[in-house]
């Protein structure tokens, strides 16, 4: 017989969880005490949203559930932004929180909120444990659910009286992971054959690999399929780096807003979308031009949404990809085609544009120059994290993805302030890696106090700040729509971010000239502790910002709001 906190920790450890991300509250102290007894690492941050972001960063790097433990009431409420990120980005995160004692529910207990109802719309499942004997089962079931089907967060509330009282350990949490009840059925052979026939007969085919390929660890299968068929590949989200951008058949990010080569997808005649949905990121399908769409996704209801699919492959992406590879086994690999040469020419043109940016030496520095100086110094084990608008836009425009999980950013949801917590979570998951964050100054301001977390827990991440003292993308919107003299709420102060980092015990340097950039990066990357390089950059609309501005202006004009 042990406490409920003991049951929670035992259940987590049996399922391979080694780290908890948290911010303290009295209700969750039994979990802390049990974690100390059983050697579970506890990393405490400075804000609950950042704590959940850390758990998400851990999950992305480990390809396993990240776990956040939050206090009840305001602690849980503060963490909602992090849960929303994990939900929209499709990341497996388990959020555990205390709940006021069962006997006090509905009476106006201290810090009482409708926590389950609050979390339900932004989780795969939200619930509260009412029976101490079910606690281990609830933890095990929640961990299963975070990764099954389409990954996402799960919320479990535990009343403080259950956490603190005796709780029989029935070892239910020791069971093996269960097959998910929402696991999709095997895809039919006729549909697989139809998909392979479409690809084989296409003159301008392309594959887009999405996040589910990453979560299902299907990179070897993807590479085998691409190399056997000779089909060109683009990758997005967590799939960036599954096959490196340097591969002859990989043409980088599928978003034309950061990769001009992807603009050619509007001229494709067949597109295989593996492990992704069709939504605003693909202009609801308009980015695919008149191409016939083959969509592989676990949920039948999502296939064909926003863009009709010529072939729908409802199933787990890894066996679907295996079936496609088997069906293509007897077909001859396609050789060079005019379509491949078109993509290669676009890739060369993009490389030339990036090289031209590297020669820019004006002051303040161009944010692309920061990304390129960093690119020349990255190790194979470095992991790139991006945050903010123009800073991340220019970095994604300039930098290649090199290995699975190489790029971490909040793309689908577009939430800022995730970058530093993502980097801390990634470092906690993979001690041999060195997360390197490229962030804007606005985005860093959301969670700059997490430098103190990094120092206290010995997590040597390097943050490179592109500091233009503005909310860049919003500033560009205003200038385009209303004129440069009508800026409101988009100007910031030129904050000395390196001094803030230094005050918390991190290494910090400021850079204002091109000649100082390389040496400052070298020192930060070599120091072996958390570091911040604050680079004064000019306000330069990135291709991402220009794309968003055009979209916004067109939509505003369509609604009759002017040009």
PAMAR-996775 format. One line per 8 residues: number of its first residue (from 1); for each residue z negated, x negated, y of C-alpha. Coordinates in pm, 1 decimal, decimal comma. Example, Ala and Ser with C-alpha at 12.3 -4.5 7.8 and 13.67 -1.06 7.14 Angstrom:
BEGIN
1> -780,0/-1230,0/-450,0 ~ -714,0/-1367,0/-106,0
# end
This chain:
BEGIN
1> 0,0/0,0/0,0 ~ 101,6/-137,4/338,4 ~ 175,4/-4,2/683,6 ~ 493,7/173,6/778,4 ~ 589,0/-141,2/968,6 ~ 554,9/-333,1/642,9 ~ 781,6/-82,9/465,7 ~ 1044,0/-121,2/740,3
9> 1045,1/-501,2/718,9 ~ 1050,7/-507,7/338,7 ~ 1343,9/-265,0/332,4 ~ 1536,6/-472,2/586,7 ~ 1472,6/-800,3/405,9 ~ 1581,9/-656,8/71,4 ~ 1915,4/-573,9/232,3 ~ 1963,8/-924,4/372,7
17> 1861,0/-861,0/734,4 ~ 1714,3/-1182,1/879,8 ~ 1688,5/-1110,5/1255,6 ~ 1551,9/-833,0/1474,4 ~ 1642,7/-796,0/1843,2 ~ 1377,7/-622,9/2044,9 ~ 1172,2/-569,7/2358,8 ~ 801,7/-509,5/2295,8
25> 613,2/-183,2/2304,4 ~ 280,2/-93,1/2149,7 ~ 432,7/157,5/1907,9 ~ 646,3/-101,5/1728,5 ~ 376,2/-367,3/1692,6 ~ 332,3/-291,5/1318,5 ~ 693,7/-398,8/1265,4 ~ 631,1/-723,3/1454,6
33> 321,1/-800,0/1252,1 ~ 504,0/-744,5/924,1 ~ 800,2/-953,0/1046,6 ~ 561,3/-1241,8/1113,1 ~ 414,1/-1210,5/764,3 ~ 751,6/-1198,2/589,6 ~ 942,0/-1453,8/797,3 ~ 1182,3/-1217,7/970,6
41> 1308,3/-1372,2/1295,5 ~ 1230,9/-1171,1/1609,6 ~ 1435,5/-1233,6/1927,3 ~ 1296,8/-1048,0/2226,9 ~ 1511,6/-996,3/2533,9 ~ 1454,1/-881,4/2890,8 ~ 1617,4/-536,0/2885,9 ~ 1666,0/-287,2/2605,1
49> 2039,6/-241,3/2668,3 ~ 2083,3/-618,1/2639,9 ~ 1877,8/-615,1/2319,4 ~ 2118,0/-366,5/2158,8 ~ 2413,6/-569,7/2289,0 ~ 2259,6/-875,2/2118,7 ~ 2241,2/-682,3/1791,9 ~ 2608,0/-590,6/1837,3
57> 2700,6/-953,9/1910,8 ~ 2515,2/-1054,4/1594,9 ~ 2698,3/-788,5/1391,5 ~ 3037,4/-899,0/1519,9 ~ 2971,5/-1263,4/1432,3 ~ 2803,2/-1200,4/1095,8 ~ 3025,5/-907,9/990,1 ~ 2701,0/-740,9/886,9
65> 2471,8/-486,0/1054,5 ~ 2275,6/-603,2/1357,5 ~ 1930,7/-448,6/1399,8 ~ 1758,5/-357,0/1727,3 ~ 1397,9/-235,3/1742,4 ~ 1302,9/-45,2/2059,7 ~ 990,2/117,6/2198,6 ~ 980,3/494,4/2234,3
73> 1070,1/689,7/2546,8 ~ 1198,0/470,9/2830,9 ~ 1259,8/182,5/2590,6 ~ 1495,4/393,0/2382,0 ~ 1652,0/544,5/2695,8 ~ 1725,1/199,3/2835,2 ~ 1897,2/108,9/2509,4 ~ 2140,9/400,4/2521,8
81> 2404,3/196,3/2708,4 ~ 2403,5/-59,0/2428,3 ~ 2431,7/213,9/2166,6 ~ 2726,3/366,2/2352,3 ~ 2902,2/29,6/2342,9 ~ 2850,9/-8,0/1967,9 ~ 2970,2/349,5/1912,6 ~ 3295,3/326,0/2106,5
89> 3363,3/-33,5/1995,8 ~ 3296,9/55,0/1630,8 ~ 3022,3/-200,5/1562,7 ~ 2763,9/-167,9/1281,3 ~ 2426,8/-159,1/1457,2 ~ 2102,8/-7,4/1331,4 ~ 1871,0/102,3/1612,6 ~ 1510,8/165,7/1510,2
97> 1264,5/304,2/1760,5 ~ 913,0/433,6/1770,4 ~ 854,8/804,2/1831,3 ~ 527,4/964,5/1947,8 ~ 298,6/1077,4/1662,4 ~ 419,9/1377,7/1462,5 ~ 118,1/1589,4/1552,6 ~ 195,5/1550,4/1924,2
105> 564,8/1642,7/1913,6 ~ 656,2/1912,6/2161,6 ~ 323,5/1891,5/2341,7 ~ 430,8/1657,8/2619,5 ~ 318,5/1338,9/2450,7 ~ 320,5/1015,6/2647,3 ~ 679,4/885,1/2675,6 ~ 813,1/1175,6/2471,0
113> 1187,4/1237,8/2484,7 ~ 1426,5/1428,3/2257,6 ~ 1530,4/1091,5/2115,6 ~ 1731,2/1215,8/1818,2 ~ 1927,0/1458,5/2036,0 ~ 1978,8/1186,7/2297,2 ~ 2128,8/946,9/2041,7 ~ 2325,1/1192,6/1827,5
121> 2647,8/1202,7/2034,7 ~ 2678,6/822,2/2044,4 ~ 2588,2/732,2/1687,5 ~ 2733,4/796,7/1345,7 ~ 2401,6/956,9/1259,1 ~ 2069,3/1005,6/1434,7 ~ 1749,6/1117,5/1268,8 ~ 1373,0/1085,6/1251,0
129> 1160,5/996,1/950,7 ~ 892,8/1259,4/889,2 ~ 775,8/1145,3/546,2 ~ 626,6/797,9/506,0 ~ 748,5/787,5/147,9 ~ 1108,9/821,5/268,0 ~ 1093,4/534,7/515,6 ~ 1247,3/262,3/296,9
137> 1518,6/500,2/176,5 ~ 1602,1/593,6/535,8 ~ 1644,6/228,1/634,4 ~ 1864,6/154,7/333,9 ~ 2079,8/463,3/389,1 ~ 2119,8/380,5/758,2 ~ 2236,8/25,3/682,4 ~ 2493,2/164,1/436,5
145> 2623,5/407,0/695,7 ~ 2671,5/150,1/974,2 ~ 2950,6/-20,3/776,9 ~ 3101,7/262,8/574,9 ~ 3430,2/424,0/671,0 ~ 3465,7/351,4/1041,7 ~ 3171,2/124,1/1141,2 ~ 2929,7/232,0/1410,9
153> 2563,5/256,1/1514,1 ~ 2296,7/459,5/1337,4 ~ 1967,2/563,1/1496,3 ~ 1638,3/605,5/1306,8 ~ 1321,7/714,5/1487,1 ~ 985,6/650,4/1324,2 ~ 667,3/820,3/1450,8 ~ 398,5/573,3/1550,0
161> 144,9/726,1/1311,3 ~ 380,7/654,1/1020,4 ~ 446,1/300,5/1143,8 ~ 77,8/225,8/1176,6 ~ -63,5/410,8/874,9 ~ -66,1/332,8/506,0 ~ 275,6/375,2/347,1 ~ 336,2/348,6/-24,7
169> 625,2/108,6/-93,5 ~ 827,8/282,7/-363,1 ~ 1080,6/-0,6/-352,4 ~ 1352,7/252,0/-272,6 ~ 1488,9/1,2/-24,8 ~ 1551,6/-243,5/-309,2 ~ 1842,5/-46,8/-443,9 ~ 2193,1/-177,8/-411,2
177> 2413,0/-49,7/-126,4 ~ 2556,5/286,1/-220,4 ~ 2918,9/389,4/-196,8 ~ 2959,1/593,3/116,7 ~ 3010,7/966,0/72,6 ~ 3282,3/950,3/339,2 ~ 3478,4/676,1/164,4 ~ 3843,4/784,6/185,5
185> 4038,9/847,6/-133,9 ~ 4298,0/601,8/-260,0 ~ 4625,6/636,6/-75,9 ~ 4917,5/778,0/-272,3 ~ 5177,7/540,8/-413,4 ~ 5462,3/749,0/-271,5 ~ 5333,1/703,3/82,0 ~ 5292,4/330,1/29,4
193> 5649,8/307,6/-99,1 ~ 5773,9/509,3/197,8 ~ 5595,6/272,0/435,7 ~ 5739,7/-38,8/271,3 ~ 6087,8/117,0/272,2 ~ 6060,6/187,2/645,2 ~ 5951,4/-169,8/719,1 ~ 6220,2/-321,6/497,6
201> 6493,5/-119,0/664,6 ~ 6378,2/-184,5/1019,8 ~ 6564,0/-411,6/1255,5 ~ 6269,2/-457,7/1493,7 ~ 5948,8/-410,9/1292,3 ~ 5598,9/-518,6/1389,8 ~ 5245,9/-508,2/1252,6 ~ 4939,8/-448,0/1469,4
209> 4611,4/-536,3/1298,9 ~ 4301,0/-366,0/1437,1 ~ 3926,9/-409,7/1402,0 ~ 3890,6/-253,4/1057,2 ~ 4089,1/-541,8/908,0 ~ 3815,7/-771,1/1038,5 ~ 3525,5/-558,6/917,0 ~ 3682,0/-532,8/570,9
217> 3728,7/-914,0/554,8 ~ 4096,5/-868,2/474,4 ~ 4238,7/-1167,6/663,0 ~ 4360,7/-1351,8/350,4 ~ 4538,4/-1038,5/231,3 ~ 4687,6/-982,0/576,6 ~ 4819,7/-1337,1/597,1 ~ 4969,4/-1311,2/248,2
225> 5141,8/-984,1/339,7 ~ 5278,7/-1120,9/667,0 ~ 5406,8/-1441,9/509,3 ~ 5560,3/-1261,7/211,8 ~ 5742,9/-1005,7/425,0 ~ 5820,1/-1222,4/728,5 ~ 5705,0/-940,1/958,8 ~ 5579,2/-1030,1/1309,3
233> 5211,0/-965,2/1371,2 ~ 5002,0/-873,3/1675,3 ~ 4622,6/-845,0/1666,9 ~ 4366,3/-656,6/1875,4 ~ 3989,0/-631,2/1920,3 ~ 3789,3/-780,3/1630,1 ~ 4113,9/-870,5/1452,1 ~ 4196,5/-1134,1/1714,8
241> 4209,4/-1466,7/1532,0 ~ 4222,4/-1322,3/1179,8 ~ 4551,9/-1504,8/1173,1 ~ 4555,1/-1763,2/1453,5 ~ 4792,2/-1715,1/1743,9 ~ 4941,0/-2053,9/1651,3 ~ 5083,5/-1906,0/1328,4 ~ 5465,3/-1880,1/1346,6
249> 5454,2/-1506,1/1278,2 ~ 5155,5/-1417,4/1496,0 ~ 5247,3/-1328,0/1853,5 ~ 4900,5/-1276,9/1998,0 ~ 4727,4/-977,5/2149,7 ~ 4901,2/-641,4/2112,5 ~ 4804,8/-540,7/2466,5 ~ 5082,7/-617,6/2711,6
257> 4827,1/-612,7/2994,2 ~ 4705,2/-956,7/2878,4 ~ 4999,3/-1073,0/2664,5 ~ 5351,6/-1023,6/2801,9 ~ 5500,4/-1082,0/2455,1 ~ 5349,3/-748,8/2348,9 ~ 5563,7/-572,3/2606,1 ~ 5840,6/-598,7/2347,6
265> 5659,1/-350,4/2125,6 ~ 5820,2/-72,8/2329,3 ~ 6149,9/-188,5/2178,3 ~ 6027,7/-195,5/1816,7 ~ 6180,4/54,0/1574,4 ~ 5895,1/56,7/1317,8 ~ 5528,5/-29,7/1380,9 ~ 5263,2/-61,4/1112,3
273> 4924,4/5,4/1276,1 ~ 4657,3/-128,1/1039,4 ~ 4298,0/-21,8/1094,4 ~ 4328,6/122,2/1443,4 ~ 4362,5/450,6/1629,6 ~ 4618,6/551,0/1891,8 ~ 4441,5/607,3/2222,7 ~ 4449,0/496,7/2586,6
281> 4482,0/129,3/2486,9 ~ 4834,8/205,5/2364,7 ~ 4903,8/457,2/2643,2 ~ 4848,3/729,9/2381,8 ~ 5143,9/595,8/2187,0 ~ 5387,6/551,2/2476,1 ~ 5349,0/171,6/2445,5 ~ 5537,2/198,9/2115,1
289> 5855,0/338,4/2271,7 ~ 6059,6/530,0/2015,1 ~ 5929,0/335,8/1714,7 ~ 5843,9/514,5/1391,9 ~ 5471,9/476,6/1334,3 ~ 5303,2/390,8/1006,1 ~ 4929,3/433,0/1052,5 ~ 4659,7/312,2/810,8
297> 4317,4/452,1/899,4 ~ 4026,1/588,6/693,4 ~ 4010,2/932,6/853,9 ~ 4301,8/1168,7/787,7 ~ 4214,1/1375,1/1096,8 ~ 4278,3/1077,9/1326,4 ~ 4620,1/993,9/1184,0 ~ 4894,2/1128,2/1405,6
305> 4656,2/1207,2/1690,7 ~ 4833,2/1140,2/2024,7 ~ 5138,3/999,6/1843,5 ~ 5299,2/1147,9/1533,1 ~ 5302,1/917,7/1231,9 ~ 5614,3/888,5/1019,0 ~ 5385,7/777,5/736,1 ~ 5010,0/824,8/730,2
313> 4801,6/606,7/500,3 ~ 4454,7/761,1/493,8 ~ 4235,2/511,5/313,8 ~ 4018,6/205,5/339,6 ~ 4232,3/-57,3/509,9 ~ 4177,6/-334,7/254,8 ~ 4300,2/-147,2/-55,3 ~ 4578,9/5,8/155,7
321> 4689,3/-342,1/259,6 ~ 4666,0/-453,7/-103,5 ~ 4885,8/-163,3/-209,6 ~ 5139,9/-248,1/61,1 ~ 5145,9/-610,6/-55,5 ~ 5197,7/-504,6/-418,1 ~ 5476,6/-264,3/-325,1 ~ 5646,9/-539,1/-124,3
329> 5614,5/-796,2/-403,9 ~ 5964,1/-741,4/-541,6 ~ 6131,7/-747,2/-203,1 ~ 6288,0/-1054,4/-51,3 ~ 6121,0/-1208,6/250,2 ~ 6318,4/-1143,5/564,8 ~ 6442,2/-1457,3/735,9 ~ 6500,3/-1524,4/1101,4
337> 6637,7/-1226,6/1289,4 ~ 6741,9/-1160,0/1649,5 ~ 6418,4/-962,2/1684,0 ~ 6204,7/-1261,1/1583,6 ~ 6396,9/-1481,1/1824,8 ~ 6334,4/-1227,5/2102,8 ~ 5960,5/-1248,8/2036,6 ~ 5969,5/-1629,0/2017,9
345> 6159,3/-1648,3/2346,6 ~ 5899,7/-1420,9/2508,6 ~ 5623,0/-1641,6/2370,4 ~ 5789,3/-1952,5/2514,8 ~ 5828,7/-1781,1/2851,5 ~ 5462,3/-1683,7/2848,1 ~ 5365,8/-2042,0/2765,8 ~ 5568,7/-2166,1/3059,3
353> 5397,8/-1917,7/3292,9 ~ 5056,8/-2034,7/3172,0 ~ 5155,3/-2401,0/3217,3 ~ 5260,2/-2325,3/3573,8 ~ 4917,1/-2177,9/3644,5 ~ 4759,4/-2498,4/3515,3 ~ 4920,5/-2687,9/3801,4 ~ 4757,2/-2472,4/4068,6
361> 4515,5/-2690,4/4270,0 ~ 4445,7/-2472,1/4570,2 ~ 4090,0/-2400,8/4679,2 ~ 3917,4/-2173,8/4590,7 ~ 4030,2/-2234,3/4234,7 ~ 4245,4/-1988,5/4042,9 ~ 4048,7/-1822,8/3757,7 ~ 4330,0/-1910,7/3517,4
369> 4266,6/-2277,7/3592,1 ~ 3907,5/-2230,7/3477,4 ~ 4021,1/-2082,6/3145,8 ~ 4274,2/-2360,0/3088,3 ~ 4026,0/-2636,0/3166,5 ~ 3794,6/-2477,0/2913,2 ~ 4070,4/-2446,8/2651,5 ~ 4120,1/-2822,9/2650,4
377> 3753,6/-2873,7/2559,5 ~ 3684,3/-2615,8/2289,3 ~ 3574,4/-2718,2/1939,7 ~ 3689,3/-2541,0/1624,5 ~ 3345,4/-2383,3/1587,6 ~ 3324,8/-2250,4/1943,0 ~ 3332,8/-1873,9/1978,3 ~ 3484,0/-1720,4/2292,7
385> 3310,8/-1431,5/2467,8 ~ 3462,0/-1251,4/2766,4 ~ 3306,7/-1023,7/3026,6 ~ 3413,5/-870,4/3355,8 ~ 3752,2/-773,3/3493,3 ~ 3977,5/-1041,2/3639,9 ~ 3776,9/-1326,1/3485,4 ~ 3826,3/-1191,1/3135,0
393> 4181,7/-1076,3/3213,6 ~ 4296,1/-1424,3/3313,7 ~ 4109,1/-1586,9/3023,3 ~ 4272,2/-1353,4/2771,0 ~ 4609,8/-1416,8/2935,0 ~ 4570,1/-1793,3/2896,6 ~ 4363,5/-1858,3/2584,3 ~ 4474,5/-1824,2/2220,7
401> 4264,2/-1674,5/1941,7 ~ 4203,7/-1934,6/1673,1 ~ 3978,2/-1801,7/1396,6 ~ 3827,0/-1475,1/1266,8 ~ 3578,7/-1335,7/1516,8 ~ 3698,4/-1586,7/1775,6 ~ 3717,7/-1336,0/2062,4 ~ 3423,6/-1113,7/2154,8
409> 3444,3/-866,2/2439,8 ~ 3393,3/-500,4/2518,7 ~ 3750,8/-376,9/2531,5 ~ 3771,2/-16,4/2417,0 ~ 3469,4/105,0/2615,3 ~ 3520,9/-139,9/2902,4 ~ 3148,6/-184,8/2959,3 ~ 3042,0/-482,9/3168,8
417> 2726,5/-686,4/3127,1 ~ 2767,8/-726,3/2749,7 ~ 2890,8/-1085,8/2761,0 ~ 2571,6/-1291,5/2776,5 ~ 2389,6/-1071,8/2520,9 ~ 2695,1/-1080,2/2290,7 ~ 2689,8/-1459,8/2311,6 ~ 2317,9/-1476,1/2228,9
425> 2362,1/-1244,7/1931,4 ~ 2657,7/-1445,9/1804,1 ~ 2460,3/-1769,8/1826,7 ~ 2168,7/-1611,4/1637,8 ~ 2408,6/-1509,4/1360,9 ~ 2589,9/-1840,6/1332,5 ~ 2384,3/-2147,3/1418,5 ~ 2676,5/-2388,6/1383,4
433> 2878,9/-2203,0/1646,2 ~ 2864,8/-2254,0/2021,1 ~ 2943,3/-1929,9/2202,1 ~ 3122,7/-1992,8/2530,8 ~ 3120,0/-1703,9/2776,4 ~ 3383,4/-1658,9/3047,4 ~ 3249,4/-1399,3/3288,3 ~ 3289,1/-1262,0/3635,1
441> 3003,3/-1276,5/3880,3 ~ 2967,9/-898,3/3893,5 ~ 2939,5/-870,5/3515,3 ~ 2687,1/-1154,6/3489,8 ~ 2458,0/-976,3/3733,6 ~ 2383,7/-703,8/3478,5 ~ 2198,5/-938,0/3245,9 ~ 2143,3/-1274,4/3414,4
449> 1776,6/-1266,8/3307,4 ~ 1891,5/-1319,9/2950,4 ~ 1928,0/-1690,0/3037,8 ~ 1549,7/-1690,3/3006,2 ~ 1586,4/-1534,0/2660,2 ~ 1836,2/-1804,2/2565,4 ~ 1602,6/-2082,6/2677,3 ~ 1293,3/-1934,2/2517,1
457> 1462,3/-1885,0/2180,9 ~ 1668,4/-2205,0/2183,3 ~ 2009,6/-2035,4/2183,9 ~ 2248,4/-2286,6/2347,4 ~ 2524,2/-2068,6/2488,7 ~ 2746,9/-2182,0/2774,2 ~ 2839,4/-1936,8/3051,4 ~ 3130,4/-2016,6/3281,5
465> 3126,7/-1788,0/3585,7 ~ 3442,3/-1711,5/3781,9 ~ 3272,7/-1627,4/4110,5 ~ 3490,0/-1451,5/4368,2 ~ 3196,3/-1259,3/4521,0 ~ 3359,3/-923,2/4448,5 ~ 3408,2/-644,3/4200,6 ~ 3760,4/-770,3/4154,1
473> 3953,5/-491,1/3985,2 ~ 3793,8/-223,1/4203,6 ~ 3868,7/-433,3/4511,1 ~ 4235,4/-452,1/4411,4 ~ 4241,1/-73,9/4362,4 ~ 4103,8/-18,0/4710,4 ~ 4343,7/-259,9/4874,5 ~ 4640,4/-98,9/4700,5
481> 4537,5/260,0/4766,0 ~ 4363,5/250,9/5103,0 ~ 4435,7/-87,6/5261,7 ~ 4242,1/-416,4/5275,9 ~ 4039,1/-307,2/5578,1 ~ 3883,3/-10,5/5395,2 ~ 3679,1/-184,9/5129,0 ~ 3361,6/-2,2/5024,1
489> 3103,0/-119,0/4766,5 ~ 3331,2/-389,9/4625,0 ~ 3212,0/-699,0/4816,1 ~ 2928,4/-912,7/4677,2 ~ 2737,8/-1215,1/4801,4 ~ 2832,5/-1563,3/4687,9 ~ 2531,3/-1597,8/4457,5 ~ 2426,9/-1941,5/4333,4
497> 2421,9/-1841,7/3968,0 ~ 2365,6/-2198,9/3852,8 ~ 2039,7/-2207,0/4047,1 ~ 1926,8/-1882,6/3884,3 ~ 1996,8/-2037,6/3543,5 ~ 1814,7/-2357,0/3640,8 ~ 1512,0/-2157,0/3751,4 ~ 1491,3/-2017,3/3398,3
505> 1517,3/-2358,4/3233,6 ~ 1891,0/-2373,6/3165,1 ~ 2140,0/-2639,8/3269,2 ~ 2331,2/-2533,6/3581,1 ~ 2612,1/-2671,3/3795,7 ~ 2828,9/-2541,0/4079,3 ~ 3199,5/-2622,5/4112,6 ~ 3411,7/-2572,5/4423,7
513> 3696,6/-2824,8/4370,8 ~ 3946,1/-2880,3/4091,0 ~ 3843,7/-3241,2/4033,1 ~ 3484,8/-3141,7/3960,8 ~ 3565,8/-2868,5/3709,0 ~ 3638,9/-3078,7/3401,0 ~ 3334,0/-3308,4/3428,9 ~ 3105,0/-3009,9/3492,8
521> 3236,1/-2832,5/3182,9 ~ 3195,9/-3150,8/2979,1 ~ 2832,1/-3182,9/3080,3 ~ 2756,5/-2816,5/3011,8 ~ 2922,6/-2821,3/2671,3 ~ 2746,8/-3143,3/2571,5 ~ 2395,2/-3066,0/2694,6 ~ 2285,0/-2883,2/2380,3
529> 2096,3/-2611,7/2567,6 ~ 2181,2/-2292,1/2754,3 ~ 2409,4/-2372,2/3046,2 ~ 2576,1/-2206,7/3343,4 ~ 2877,7/-2343,2/3531,4 ~ 2930,5/-2142,5/3850,1 ~ 3291,1/-2187,9/3966,9 ~ 3395,7/-2059,7/4309,3
537> 3728,6/-1887,1/4245,9 ~ 3971,1/-1697,6/4462,8 ~ 4030,2/-1325,8/4430,5 ~ 4345,3/-1320,5/4214,9 ~ 4450,8/-991,3/4053,9 ~ 4497,3/-1059,8/3683,8 ~ 4779,4/-904,1/3480,9 ~ 4511,7/-672,6/3342,6
545> 4412,9/-561,6/3694,4 ~ 4773,8/-511,7/3798,8 ~ 4839,7/-299,1/3489,5 ~ 4534,7/-80,8/3552,8 ~ 4624,2/-45,1/3920,2 ~ 4980,5/67,1/3838,8 ~ 4847,6/319,0/3587,8 ~ 4593,5/454,3/3834,0
553> 4843,6/481,1/4118,4 ~ 5099,0/657,7/3895,1 ~ 4838,2/902,8/3769,4 ~ 4713,8/970,2/4122,1 ~ 5067,0/1033,5/4242,2 ~ 5127,6/1266,6/3948,1 ~ 4824,9/1471,1/4051,2 ~ 4951,5/1484,7/4409,1
561> 4692,1/1243,2/4543,4 ~ 4941,5/1028,3/4731,9 ~ 5079,4/682,0/4666,0
# end
